[in-house]
């Protein structure tokens, strides 16, 4: 069952800070013992909201977490090719992201993104 949220029913909150975090799988339940593979850390995004609450986003691709961390830390890439994360700002400006619904007791959610065309030379 989903908790449907709409901008008309609920107040929209601005994100005032974004942190890229990682979580390690349960070290007491070794994945290596059951699968023979080493575990990898799980990327998370923590959004600090203007009302003081936090929204933790999970199940994001590692490559996206790395690109966001680079952007937050001012790290420039030596590769002249544009990644998807670098191309999106060239093509459009994300006005806002609204979490429309959250599936309780899971990491699933649905979001709407409002964009406008960027004024770029591409």
Backbone atoms as SQL, in Angstrom:
CREATE TABLE atoms (id INTEGER PRIMARY KEY, chain TEXT, resi INTEGER, resn TEXT, atom TEXT, x REAL, y REAL, z REAL);
INSERT INTO atoms VALUES
  (1, 'A', 1, 'UNK', 'N', 0.834, -1.167, 0.000),
  (2, 'A', 1, 'UNK', 'CA', 0.000, 0.000, 0.000),
  (3, 'A', 1, 'UNK', 'C', 0.885, 1.238, 0.000),
  (4, 'A', 2, 'UNK', 'N', 0.518, 2.245, -0.763),
  (5, 'A', 2, 'UNK', 'CA', 1.318, 3.454, -0.872),
  (6, 'A', 2, 'UNK', 'C', 0.687, 4.594, -0.092),
  (7, 'A', 3, 'UNK', 'N', 1.529, 5.471, 0.434),
  (8, 'A', 3, 'UNK', 'CA', 1.072, 6.730, 1.004),
  (9, 'A', 3, 'UNK', 'C', 1.202, 7.763, -0.087),
  (10, 'A', 4, 'UNK', 'N', 0.099, 8.128, -0.713),
  (11, 'A', 4, 'UNK', 'CA', 0.149, 9.105, -1.798),
  (12, 'A', 4, 'UNK', 'C', 0.265, 10.505, -1.229),
  (13, 'A', 5, 'UNK', 'N', 1.235, 11.229, -1.712),
  (14, 'A', 5, 'UNK', 'CA', 1.475, 12.594, -1.284),
  (15, 'A', 5, 'UNK', 'C', 1.342, 13.492, -2.491),
  (16, 'A', 6, 'UNK', 'N', 0.647, 14.577, -2.356),
  (17, 'A', 6, 'UNK', 'CA', 0.570, 15.526, -3.464),
  (18, 'A', 6, 'UNK', 'C', 0.891, 16.906, -2.945),
  (19, 'A', 7, 'UNK', 'N', 1.377, 17.763, -3.840),
  (20, 'A', 7, 'UNK', 'CA', 1.776, 19.102, -3.430),
  (21, 'A', 7, 'UNK', 'C', 0.595, 19.909, -2.921),
  (22, 'A', 8, 'UNK', 'N', -0.632, 19.570, -3.340),
  (23, 'A', 8, 'UNK', 'CA', -1.792, 20.314, -2.862),
  (24, 'A', 8, 'UNK', 'C', -2.196, 19.883, -1.456),
  (25, 'A', 9, 'UNK', 'N', -1.866, 18.633, -1.068),
  (26, 'A', 9, 'UNK', 'CA', -2.239, 18.125, 0.246),
  (27, 'A', 9, 'UNK', 'C', -1.185, 18.402, 1.310),
  (28, 'A', 10, 'UNK', 'N', 0.056, 18.513, 0.907),
  (29, 'A', 10, 'UNK', 'CA', 1.152, 18.637, 1.857),
  (30, 'A', 10, 'UNK', 'C', 2.047, 19.810, 1.489),
  (31, 'A', 11, 'UNK', 'N', 2.668, 20.343, 2.518),
  (32, 'A', 11, 'UNK', 'CA', 3.622, 21.431, 2.314),
  (33, 'A', 11, 'UNK', 'C', 4.889, 20.870, 1.672),
  (34, 'A', 12, 'UNK', 'N', 5.402, 21.566, 0.659),
  (35, 'A', 12, 'UNK', 'CA', 6.662, 21.169, 0.044),
  (36, 'A', 12, 'UNK', 'C', 7.806, 21.736, 0.869),
  (37, 'A', 13, 'UNK', 'N', 8.833, 20.945, 1.071),
  (38, 'A', 13, 'UNK', 'CA', 9.982, 21.361, 1.866),
  (39, 'A', 13, 'UNK', 'C', 11.211, 21.432, 0.986),
  (40, 'A', 14, 'UNK', 'N', 11.996, 22.486, 1.167),
  (41, 'A', 14, 'UNK', 'CA', 13.239, 22.636, 0.417),
  (42, 'A', 14, 'UNK', 'C', 14.337, 21.801, 1.056),
  (43, 'A', 15, 'UNK', 'N', 15.203, 21.299, 0.202),
  (44, 'A', 15, 'UNK', 'CA', 16.400, 20.601, 0.664),
  (45, 'A', 15, 'UNK', 'C', 17.461, 21.664, 0.895),
  (46, 'A', 16, 'UNK', 'N', 18.041, 21.681, 2.099),
  (47, 'A', 16, 'UNK', 'CA', 19.054, 22.696, 2.396),
  (48, 'A', 16, 'UNK', 'C', 20.468, 22.124, 2.410),
  (49, 'A', 17, 'UNK', 'N', 20.575, 20.800, 2.433),
  (50, 'A', 17, 'UNK', 'CA', 21.896, 20.167, 2.420),
  (51, 'A', 17, 'UNK', 'C', 21.751, 18.743, 1.897),
  (52, 'A', 18, 'UNK', 'N', 22.754, 18.305, 1.136),
  (53, 'A', 18, 'UNK', 'CA', 22.796, 16.931, 0.622),
  (54, 'A', 18, 'UNK', 'C', 24.123, 16.316, 1.043),
  (55, 'A', 19, 'UNK', 'N', 24.067, 15.120, 1.587),
  (56, 'A', 19, 'UNK', 'CA', 25.274, 14.374, 1.944),
  (57, 'A', 19, 'UNK', 'C', 25.226, 13.010, 1.270),
  (58, 'A', 20, 'UNK', 'N', 26.365, 12.589, 0.734),
  (59, 'A', 20, 'UNK', 'CA', 26.484, 11.245, 0.172),
  (60, 'A', 20, 'UNK', 'C', 27.083, 10.367, 1.265),
  (61, 'A', 21, 'UNK', 'N', 26.376, 9.315, 1.609),
  (62, 'A', 21, 'UNK', 'CA', 26.794, 8.410, 2.670),
  (63, 'A', 21, 'UNK', 'C', 26.913, 7.000, 2.108),
  (64, 'A', 22, 'UNK', 'N', 27.543, 6.134, 2.869),
  (65, 'A', 22, 'UNK', 'CA', 27.572, 4.718, 2.507),
  (66, 'A', 22, 'UNK', 'C', 27.207, 3.896, 3.729),
  (67, 'A', 23, 'UNK', 'N', 26.593, 2.764, 3.478),
  (68, 'A', 23, 'UNK', 'CA', 26.254, 1.824, 4.548),
  (69, 'A', 23, 'UNK', 'C', 26.877, 0.488, 4.191),
  (70, 'A', 24, 'UNK', 'N', 27.353, -0.187, 5.191),
  (71, 'A', 24, 'UNK', 'CA', 27.914, -1.517, 4.972),
  (72, 'A', 24, 'UNK', 'C', 26.857, -2.558, 5.306),
  (73, 'A', 25, 'UNK', 'N', 26.833, -3.648, 4.561),
  (74, 'A', 25, 'UNK', 'CA', 25.910, -4.736, 4.908),
  (75, 'A', 25, 'UNK', 'C', 26.231, -5.271, 6.298),
  (76, 'A', 26, 'UNK', 'N', 25.318, -5.994, 6.866),
  (77, 'A', 26, 'UNK', 'CA', 25.483, -6.573, 8.197),
  (78, 'A', 26, 'UNK', 'C', 26.742, -7.436, 8.234),
  (79, 'A', 27, 'UNK', 'N', 27.714, -7.017, 9.035),
  (80, 'A', 27, 'UNK', 'CA', 28.985, -7.751, 9.087),
  (81, 'A', 27, 'UNK', 'C', 28.844, -9.098, 9.786),
  (82, 'A', 28, 'UNK', 'N', 27.743, -9.276, 10.523),
  (83, 'A', 28, 'UNK', 'CA', 27.546, -10.539, 11.224),
  (84, 'A', 28, 'UNK', 'C', 26.889, -11.593, 10.328),
  (85, 'A', 29, 'UNK', 'N', 26.368, -11.167, 9.189),
  (86, 'A', 29, 'UNK', 'CA', 25.823, -12.088, 8.196),
  (87, 'A', 29, 'UNK', 'C', 26.687, -11.919, 6.963),
  (88, 'A', 30, 'UNK', 'N', 27.771, -12.634, 6.913),
  (89, 'A', 30, 'UNK', 'CA', 28.750, -12.449, 5.857),
  (90, 'A', 30, 'UNK', 'C', 28.230, -12.926, 4.509),
  (91, 'A', 31, 'UNK', 'N', 28.136, -12.000, 3.556),
  (92, 'A', 31, 'UNK', 'CA', 27.731, -12.348, 2.196),
  (93, 'A', 31, 'UNK', 'C', 28.772, -13.257, 1.555),
  (94, 'A', 32, 'UNK', 'N', 30.027, -13.047, 1.934),
  (95, 'A', 32, 'UNK', 'CA', 31.097, -13.862, 1.361),
  (96, 'A', 32, 'UNK', 'C', 30.923, -15.337, 1.741),
  (97, 'A', 33, 'UNK', 'N', 30.444, -15.590, 2.960),
  (98, 'A', 33, 'UNK', 'CA', 30.242, -16.972, 3.396),
  (99, 'A', 33, 'UNK', 'C', 29.150, -17.665, 2.588),
  (100, 'A', 34, 'UNK', 'N', 28.092, -16.938, 2.235),
  (101, 'A', 34, 'UNK', 'CA', 26.963, -17.557, 1.535),
  (102, 'A', 34, 'UNK', 'C', 27.097, -17.520, 0.021),
  (103, 'A', 35, 'UNK', 'N', 27.762, -16.488, -0.523),
  (104, 'A', 35, 'UNK', 'CA', 27.838, -16.359, -1.984),
  (105, 'A', 35, 'UNK', 'C', 29.249, -16.472, -2.521),
  (106, 'A', 36, 'UNK', 'N', 30.240, -16.350, -1.649),
  (107, 'A', 36, 'UNK', 'CA', 31.619, -16.371, -2.107),
  (108, 'A', 36, 'UNK', 'C', 32.079, -15.032, -2.661),
  (109, 'A', 37, 'UNK', 'N', 31.228, -14.013, -2.596),
  (110, 'A', 37, 'UNK', 'CA', 31.568, -12.685, -3.119),
  (111, 'A', 37, 'UNK', 'C', 31.794, -11.716, -1.964),
  (112, 'A', 38, 'UNK', 'N', 32.670, -10.754, -2.205),
  (113, 'A', 38, 'UNK', 'CA', 32.869, -9.694, -1.227),
  (114, 'A', 38, 'UNK', 'C', 31.705, -8.722, -1.314),
  (115, 'A', 39, 'UNK', 'N', 31.301, -8.163, -0.186),
  (116, 'A', 39, 'UNK', 'CA', 30.207, -7.198, -0.201),
  (117, 'A', 39, 'UNK', 'C', 30.724, -5.820, -0.598),
  (118, 'A', 40, 'UNK', 'N', 29.844, -5.000, -1.076),
  (119, 'A', 40, 'UNK', 'CA', 30.177, -3.620, -1.420),
  (120, 'A', 40, 'UNK', 'C', 29.342, -2.694, -0.550),
  (121, 'A', 41, 'UNK', 'N', 29.881, -1.529, -0.282),
  (122, 'A', 41, 'UNK', 'CA', 29.113, -0.561, 0.487),
  (123, 'A', 41, 'UNK', 'C', 27.942, -0.061, -0.341),
  (124, 'A', 42, 'UNK', 'N', 26.871, 0.296, 0.330),
  (125, 'A', 42, 'UNK', 'CA', 25.631, 0.725, -0.312),
  (126, 'A', 42, 'UNK', 'C', 25.556, 2.247, -0.263),
  (127, 'A', 43, 'UNK', 'N', 25.448, 2.920, -1.428),
  (128, 'A', 43, 'UNK', 'CA', 25.366, 4.385, -1.407),
  (129, 'A', 43, 'UNK', 'C', 23.991, 4.874, -0.948),
  (130, 'A', 44, 'UNK', 'N', 24.012, 5.958, -0.196),
  (131, 'A', 44, 'UNK', 'CA', 22.793, 6.599, 0.309),
  (132, 'A', 44, 'UNK', 'C', 22.916, 8.102, 0.095),
  (133, 'A', 45, 'UNK', 'N', 21.797, 8.768, -0.108),
  (134, 'A', 45, 'UNK', 'CA', 21.771, 10.228, -0.125),
  (135, 'A', 45, 'UNK', 'C', 20.941, 10.684, 1.055),
  (136, 'A', 46, 'UNK', 'N', 21.495, 11.571, 1.860),
  (137, 'A', 46, 'UNK', 'CA', 20.759, 12.140, 2.982),
  (138, 'A', 46, 'UNK', 'C', 20.423, 13.586, 2.644),
  (139, 'A', 47, 'UNK', 'N', 19.132, 13.892, 2.599),
  (140, 'A', 47, 'UNK', 'CA', 18.676, 15.247, 2.314),
  (141, 'A', 47, 'UNK', 'C', 18.211, 15.886, 3.615),
  (142, 'A', 48, 'UNK', 'N', 18.879, 16.967, 4.028),
  (143, 'A', 48, 'UNK', 'CA', 18.430, 17.721, 5.191),
  (144, 'A', 48, 'UNK', 'C', 17.383, 18.715, 4.706),
  (145, 'A', 49, 'UNK', 'N', 16.196, 18.659, 5.287),
  (146, 'A', 49, 'UNK', 'CA', 15.086, 19.501, 4.863),
  (147, 'A', 49, 'UNK', 'C', 15.009, 20.762, 5.708),
  (148, 'A', 50, 'UNK', 'N', 14.348, 21.784, 5.177),
  (149, 'A', 50, 'UNK', 'CA', 14.282, 23.075, 5.854),
  (150, 'A', 50, 'UNK', 'C', 13.570, 23.013, 7.203),
  (151, 'A', 51, 'UNK', 'N', 12.764, 21.978, 7.447),
  (152, 'A', 51, 'UNK', 'CA', 12.081, 21.854, 8.737),
  (153, 'A', 51, 'UNK', 'C', 12.909, 21.072, 9.758),
  (154, 'A', 52, 'UNK', 'N', 14.152, 20.732, 9.400),
  (155, 'A', 52, 'UNK', 'CA', 15.041, 20.027, 10.310),
  (156, 'A', 52, 'UNK', 'C', 15.003, 18.514, 10.188),
  (157, 'A', 53, 'UNK', 'N', 14.050, 17.986, 9.419),
  (158, 'A', 53, 'UNK', 'CA', 13.975, 16.542, 9.215),
  (159, 'A', 53, 'UNK', 'C', 14.957, 16.114, 8.131),
  (160, 'A', 54, 'UNK', 'N', 15.187, 14.811, 8.051),
  (161, 'A', 54, 'UNK', 'CA', 16.051, 14.234, 7.026),
  (162, 'A', 54, 'UNK', 'C', 15.251, 13.249, 6.191),
  (163, 'A', 55, 'UNK', 'N', 15.553, 13.218, 4.895),
  (164, 'A', 55, 'UNK', 'CA', 14.979, 12.221, 3.989),
  (165, 'A', 55, 'UNK', 'C', 16.145, 11.410, 3.461),
  (166, 'A', 56, 'UNK', 'N', 16.144, 10.118, 3.740),
  (167, 'A', 56, 'UNK', 'CA', 17.231, 9.237, 3.332),
  (168, 'A', 56, 'UNK', 'C', 16.815, 8.494, 2.073),
  (169, 'A', 57, 'UNK', 'N', 17.571, 8.694, 0.996),
  (170, 'A', 57, 'UNK', 'CA', 17.286, 8.037, -0.277),
  (171, 'A', 57, 'UNK', 'C', 18.258, 6.874, -0.438),
  (172, 'A', 58, 'UNK', 'N', 17.704, 5.695, -0.678),
  (173, 'A', 58, 'UNK', 'CA', 18.519, 4.495, -0.834),
  (174, 'A', 58, 'UNK', 'C', 18.322, 3.917, -2.230),
  (175, 'A', 59, 'UNK', 'N', 19.018, 2.858, -2.499),
  (176, 'A', 59, 'UNK', 'CA', 18.916, 2.133, -3.777),
  (177, 'A', 59, 'UNK', 'C', 19.255, 3.010, -4.976),
  (178, 'A', 60, 'UNK', 'N', 20.252, 3.862, -4.813),
  (179, 'A', 60, 'UNK', 'CA', 20.690, 4.689, -5.938),
  (180, 'A', 60, 'UNK', 'C', 21.927, 4.052, -6.560),
  (181, 'A', 61, 'UNK', 'N', 22.131, 4.225, -7.852),
  (182, 'A', 61, 'UNK', 'CA', 23.315, 3.650, -8.493),
  (183, 'A', 61, 'UNK', 'C', 24.611, 4.249, -7.931),
  (184, 'A', 62, 'UNK', 'N', 25.625, 3.416, -7.799),
  (185, 'A', 62, 'UNK', 'CA', 26.922, 3.856, -7.278),
  (186, 'A', 62, 'UNK', 'C', 27.477, 5.002, -8.123),
  (187, 'A', 63, 'UNK', 'N', 27.344, 4.907, -9.453),
  (188, 'A', 63, 'UNK', 'CA', 27.890, 5.949, -10.333),
  (189, 'A', 63, 'UNK', 'C', 27.242, 7.305, -10.068),
  (190, 'A', 64, 'UNK', 'N', 25.949, 7.317, -9.768),
  (191, 'A', 64, 'UNK', 'CA', 25.252, 8.573, -9.463),
  (192, 'A', 64, 'UNK', 'C', 25.764, 9.141, -8.140),
  (193, 'A', 65, 'UNK', 'N', 25.932, 8.287, -7.129),
  (194, 'A', 65, 'UNK', 'CA', 26.446, 8.740, -5.834),
  (195, 'A', 65, 'UNK', 'C', 27.844, 9.335, -5.982),
  (196, 'A', 66, 'UNK', 'N', 28.678, 8.710, -6.798),
  (197, 'A', 66, 'UNK', 'CA', 30.042, 9.217, -7.019),
  (198, 'A', 66, 'UNK', 'C', 29.996, 10.579, -7.698),
  (199, 'A', 67, 'UNK', 'N', 29.153, 10.734, -8.711),
  (200, 'A', 67, 'UNK', 'CA', 29.054, 12.018, -9.419),
  (201, 'A', 67, 'UNK', 'C', 28.533, 13.121, -8.507),
  (202, 'A', 68, 'UNK', 'N', 27.557, 12.817, -7.661),
  (203, 'A', 68, 'UNK', 'CA', 27.037, 13.818, -6.721),
  (204, 'A', 68, 'UNK', 'C', 28.117, 14.199, -5.722),
  (205, 'A', 69, 'UNK', 'N', 28.859, 13.214, -5.209),
  (206, 'A', 69, 'UNK', 'CA', 29.944, 13.498, -4.265),
  (207, 'A', 69, 'UNK', 'C', 31.009, 14.375, -4.907),
  (208, 'A', 70, 'UNK', 'N', 31.352, 14.101, -6.172),
  (209, 'A', 70, 'UNK', 'CA', 32.331, 14.937, -6.879),
  (210, 'A', 70, 'UNK', 'C', 31.834, 16.372, -6.980),
  (211, 'A', 71, 'UNK', 'N', 30.574, 16.535, -7.362),
  (212, 'A', 71, 'UNK', 'CA', 29.987, 17.872, -7.526),
  (213, 'A', 71, 'UNK', 'C', 29.981, 18.625, -6.194),
  (214, 'A', 72, 'UNK', 'N', 29.584, 17.947, -5.117),
  (215, 'A', 72, 'UNK', 'CA', 29.534, 18.575, -3.795),
  (216, 'A', 72, 'UNK', 'C', 30.910, 19.004, -3.307),
  (217, 'A', 73, 'UNK', 'N', 31.946, 18.260, -3.710),
  (218, 'A', 73, 'UNK', 'CA', 33.307, 18.546, -3.252),
  (219, 'A', 73, 'UNK', 'C', 34.135, 19.333, -4.256),
  (220, 'A', 74, 'UNK', 'N', 33.507, 19.779, -5.352),
  (221, 'A', 74, 'UNK', 'CA', 34.207, 20.596, -6.339),
  (222, 'A', 74, 'UNK', 'C', 35.282, 19.859, -7.106),
  (223, 'A', 75, 'UNK', 'N', 35.155, 18.553, -7.243),
  (224, 'A', 75, 'UNK', 'CA', 36.146, 17.747, -7.953),
  (225, 'A', 75, 'UNK', 'C', 35.836, 17.779, -9.441),
  (226, 'A', 76, 'UNK', 'N', 36.822, 18.183, -10.224),
  (227, 'A', 76, 'UNK', 'CA', 36.673, 18.222, -11.679),
  (228, 'A', 76, 'UNK', 'C', 37.171, 16.911, -12.268),
  (229, 'A', 77, 'UNK', 'N', 36.512, 16.450, -13.306),
  (230, 'A', 77, 'UNK', 'CA', 36.905, 15.213, -13.966),
  (231, 'A', 77, 'UNK', 'C', 37.928, 15.513, -15.053),
  (232, 'A', 78, 'UNK', 'N', 38.926, 14.642, -15.205),
  (233, 'A', 78, 'UNK', 'CA', 39.937, 14.816, -16.250),
  (234, 'A', 78, 'UNK', 'C', 39.428, 14.302, -17.592),
  (235, 'A', 79, 'UNK', 'N', 38.338, 13.559, -17.586),
  (236, 'A', 79, 'UNK', 'CA', 37.751, 13.001, -18.809),
  (237, 'A', 79, 'UNK', 'C', 36.937, 14.089, -19.505),
  (238, 'A', 80, 'UNK', 'N', 37.243, 14.354, -20.772),
  (239, 'A', 80, 'UNK', 'CA', 36.554, 15.429, -21.495),
  (240, 'A', 80, 'UNK', 'C', 35.151, 15.031, -21.938),
  (241, 'A', 81, 'UNK', 'N', 34.828, 13.738, -21.894),
  (242, 'A', 81, 'UNK', 'CA', 33.477, 13.304, -22.260),
  (243, 'A', 81, 'UNK', 'C', 32.515, 13.653, -21.133),
  (244, 'A', 82, 'UNK', 'N', 31.296, 13.998, -21.499),
  (245, 'A', 82, 'UNK', 'CA', 30.294, 14.315, -20.489),
  (246, 'A', 82, 'UNK', 'C', 29.627, 13.041, -19.990),
  (247, 'A', 83, 'UNK', 'N', 29.499, 12.943, -18.664),
  (248, 'A', 83, 'UNK', 'CA', 28.716, 11.858, -18.091),
  (249, 'A', 83, 'UNK', 'C', 27.254, 12.282, -18.138),
  (250, 'A', 84, 'UNK', 'N', 26.356, 11.354, -17.877),
  (251, 'A', 84, 'UNK', 'CA', 24.932, 11.702, -17.837),
  (252, 'A', 84, 'UNK', 'C', 24.696, 12.780, -16.776),
  (253, 'A', 85, 'UNK', 'N', 25.366, 12.656, -15.638),
  (254, 'A', 85, 'UNK', 'CA', 25.201, 13.640, -14.566),
  (255, 'A', 85, 'UNK', 'C', 25.674, 15.029, -14.992),
  (256, 'A', 86, 'UNK', 'N', 26.672, 15.106, -15.875),
  (257, 'A', 86, 'UNK', 'CA', 27.156, 16.401, -16.363),
  (258, 'A', 86, 'UNK', 'C', 26.326, 16.910, -17.531),
  (259, 'A', 87, 'UNK', 'N', 25.745, 16.001, -18.298),
  (260, 'A', 87, 'UNK', 'CA', 24.964, 16.381, -19.469),
  (261, 'A', 87, 'UNK', 'C', 23.605, 16.971, -19.101),
  (262, 'A', 88, 'UNK', 'N', 22.965, 16.429, -18.080),
  (263, 'A', 88, 'UNK', 'CA', 21.631, 16.909, -17.696),
  (264, 'A', 88, 'UNK', 'C', 21.610, 18.412, -17.440),
  (265, 'A', 89, 'UNK', 'N', 22.551, 18.990, -16.666),
  (266, 'A', 89, 'UNK', 'CA', 22.515, 20.445, -16.464),
  (267, 'A', 89, 'UNK', 'C', 22.749, 21.245, -17.746),
  (268, 'A', 90, 'UNK', 'N', 23.406, 20.639, -18.732),
  (269, 'A', 90, 'UNK', 'CA', 23.611, 21.327, -20.007),
  (270, 'A', 90, 'UNK', 'C', 22.319, 21.399, -20.811),
  (271, 'A', 91, 'UNK', 'N', 21.448, 20.423, -20.630),
  (272, 'A', 91, 'UNK', 'CA', 20.215, 20.339, -21.409),
  (273, 'A', 91, 'UNK', 'C', 19.010, 20.955, -20.709),
  (274, 'A', 92, 'UNK', 'N', 18.957, 20.827, -19.384),
  (275, 'A', 92, 'UNK', 'CA', 17.793, 21.335, -18.664),
  (276, 'A', 92, 'UNK', 'C', 18.187, 21.742, -17.248),
  (277, 'A', 93, 'UNK', 'N', 17.297, 22.507, -16.635),
  (278, 'A', 93, 'UNK', 'CA', 17.469, 22.929, -15.251),
  (279, 'A', 93, 'UNK', 'C', 16.377, 22.243, -14.439),
  (280, 'A', 94, 'UNK', 'N', 16.777, 21.536, -13.402),
  (281, 'A', 94, 'UNK', 'CA', 15.802, 20.892, -12.536),
  (282, 'A', 94, 'UNK', 'C', 15.251, 21.965, -11.600),
  (283, 'A', 95, 'UNK', 'N', 13.961, 22.252, -11.743),
  (284, 'A', 95, 'UNK', 'CA', 13.312, 23.266, -10.909),
  (285, 'A', 95, 'UNK', 'C', 13.027, 22.728, -9.512),
  (286, 'A', 96, 'UNK', 'N', 12.417, 21.542, -9.459),
  (287, 'A', 96, 'UNK', 'CA', 12.173, 20.916, -8.166),
  (288, 'A', 96, 'UNK', 'C', 11.861, 19.445, -8.364),
  (289, 'A', 97, 'UNK', 'N', 12.090, 18.689, -7.301),
  (290, 'A', 97, 'UNK', 'CA', 11.790, 17.264, -7.270),
  (291, 'A', 97, 'UNK', 'C', 10.785, 17.058, -6.144),
  (292, 'A', 98, 'UNK', 'N', 9.686, 16.390, -6.458),
  (293, 'A', 98, 'UNK', 'CA', 8.643, 16.151, -5.464),
  (294, 'A', 98, 'UNK', 'C', 8.506, 14.643, -5.270),
  (295, 'A', 99, 'UNK', 'N', 8.673, 14.187, -4.025),
  (296, 'A', 99, 'UNK', 'CA', 8.437, 12.783, -3.711),
  (297, 'A', 99, 'UNK', 'C', 6.921, 12.617, -3.658),
  (298, 'A', 100, 'UNK', 'N', 6.354, 11.942, -4.660),
  (299, 'A', 100, 'UNK', 'CA', 4.902, 11.804, -4.783),
  (300, 'A', 100, 'UNK', 'C', 4.322, 10.719, -3.887),
  (301, 'A', 101, 'UNK', 'N', 5.015, 9.610, -3.782),
  (302, 'A', 101, 'UNK', 'CA', 4.498, 8.523, -2.957),
  (303, 'A', 101, 'UNK', 'C', 5.657, 7.698, -2.416),
  (304, 'A', 102, 'UNK', 'N', 5.412, 7.143, -1.247),
  (305, 'A', 102, 'UNK', 'CA', 6.402, 6.304, -0.578),
  (306, 'A', 102, 'UNK', 'C', 5.717, 4.997, -0.212),
  (307, 'A', 103, 'UNK', 'N', 6.371, 3.894, -0.502),
  (308, 'A', 103, 'UNK', 'CA', 5.833, 2.593, -0.118),
  (309, 'A', 103, 'UNK', 'C', 6.330, 2.308, 1.298),
  (310, 'A', 104, 'UNK', 'N', 5.412, 2.219, 2.272),
  (311, 'A', 104, 'UNK', 'CA', 5.826, 2.013, 3.667),
  (312, 'A', 104, 'UNK', 'C', 6.664, 0.749, 3.848),
  (313, 'A', 105, 'UNK', 'N', 7.610, 0.822, 4.763),
  (314, 'A', 105, 'UNK', 'CA', 8.462, -0.303, 5.138),
  (315, 'A', 105, 'UNK', 'C', 9.305, -0.816, 3.974),
  (316, 'A', 106, 'UNK', 'N', 9.649, 0.075, 3.060),
  (317, 'A', 106, 'UNK', 'CA', 10.508, -0.309, 1.941),
  (318, 'A', 106, 'UNK', 'C', 11.372, 0.884, 1.568),
  (319, 'A', 107, 'UNK', 'N', 12.211, 0.684, 0.579),
  (320, 'A', 107, 'UNK', 'CA', 13.032, 1.789, 0.081),
  (321, 'A', 107, 'UNK', 'C', 12.472, 2.332, -1.223),
  (322, 'A', 108, 'UNK', 'N', 11.224, 2.007, -1.536),
  (323, 'A', 108, 'UNK', 'CA', 10.633, 2.420, -2.809),
  (324, 'A', 108, 'UNK', 'C', 9.859, 3.730, -2.663),
  (325, 'A', 109, 'UNK', 'N', 10.004, 4.573, -3.650),
  (326, 'A', 109, 'UNK', 'CA', 9.275, 5.830, -3.707),
  (327, 'A', 109, 'UNK', 'C', 9.145, 6.226, -5.163),
  (328, 'A', 110, 'UNK', 'N', 8.235, 7.162, -5.416),
  (329, 'A', 110, 'UNK', 'CA', 8.050, 7.703, -6.763),
  (330, 'A', 110, 'UNK', 'C', 8.199, 9.209, -6.667),
  (331, 'A', 111, 'UNK', 'N', 8.889, 9.798, -7.644),
  (332, 'A', 111, 'UNK', 'CA', 9.118, 11.239, -7.619),
  (333, 'A', 111, 'UNK', 'C', 8.784, 11.854, -8.966),
  (334, 'A', 112, 'UNK', 'N', 8.314, 13.092, -8.914),
  (335, 'A', 112, 'UNK', 'CA', 8.099, 13.890, -10.124),
  (336, 'A', 112, 'UNK', 'C', 9.195, 14.941, -10.177),
  (337, 'A', 113, 'UNK', 'N', 9.691, 15.204, -11.368),
  (338, 'A', 113, 'UNK', 'CA', 10.744, 16.197, -11.544),
  (339, 'A', 113, 'UNK', 'C', 10.234, 17.275, -12.484),
  (340, 'A', 114, 'UNK', 'N', 10.300, 18.519, -12.030),
  (341, 'A', 114, 'UNK', 'CA', 9.918, 19.644, -12.873),
  (342, 'A', 114, 'UNK', 'C', 11.193, 20.244, -13.459),
  (343, 'A', 115, 'UNK', 'N', 11.264, 20.302, -14.803),
  (344, 'A', 115, 'UNK', 'CA', 12.457, 20.808, -15.471),
  (345, 'A', 115, 'UNK', 'C', 12.088, 21.897, -16.464),
  (346, 'A', 116, 'UNK', 'N', 13.094, 22.689, -16.818),
  (347, 'A', 116, 'UNK', 'CA', 12.945, 23.648, -17.914),
  (348, 'A', 116, 'UNK', 'C', 14.213, 23.568, -18.749),
  (349, 'A', 117, 'UNK', 'N', 14.088, 23.937, -20.010),
  (350, 'A', 117, 'UNK', 'CA', 15.220, 23.867, -20.936),
  (351, 'A', 117, 'UNK', 'C', 16.310, 24.848, -20.501),
  (352, 'A', 118, 'UNK', 'N', 17.544, 24.393, -20.543),
  (353, 'A', 118, 'UNK', 'CA', 18.685, 25.245, -20.196),
  (354, 'A', 118, 'UNK', 'C', 19.065, 26.098, -21.398),
  (355, 'A', 119, 'UNK', 'N', 19.605, 27.258, -21.128),
  (356, 'A', 119, 'UNK', 'CA', 20.134, 28.123, -22.188),
  (357, 'A', 119, 'UNK', 'C', 21.591, 27.771, -22.388),
  (358, 'A', 120, 'UNK', 'N', 21.832, 26.756, -23.221),
  (359, 'A', 120, 'UNK', 'CA', 23.213, 26.319, -23.438),
  (360, 'A', 120, 'UNK', 'C', 23.543, 26.373, -24.916),
  (361, 'A', 121, 'UNK', 'N', 24.820, 26.279, -25.188),
  (362, 'A', 121, 'UNK', 'CA', 25.287, 26.332, -26.563),
  (363, 'A', 121, 'UNK', 'C', 25.330, 24.978, -27.240),
  (364, 'A', 122, 'UNK', 'N', 24.833, 23.933, -26.582),
  (365, 'A', 122, 'UNK', 'CA', 24.858, 22.591, -27.177),
  (366, 'A', 122, 'UNK', 'C', 23.838, 22.462, -28.273);
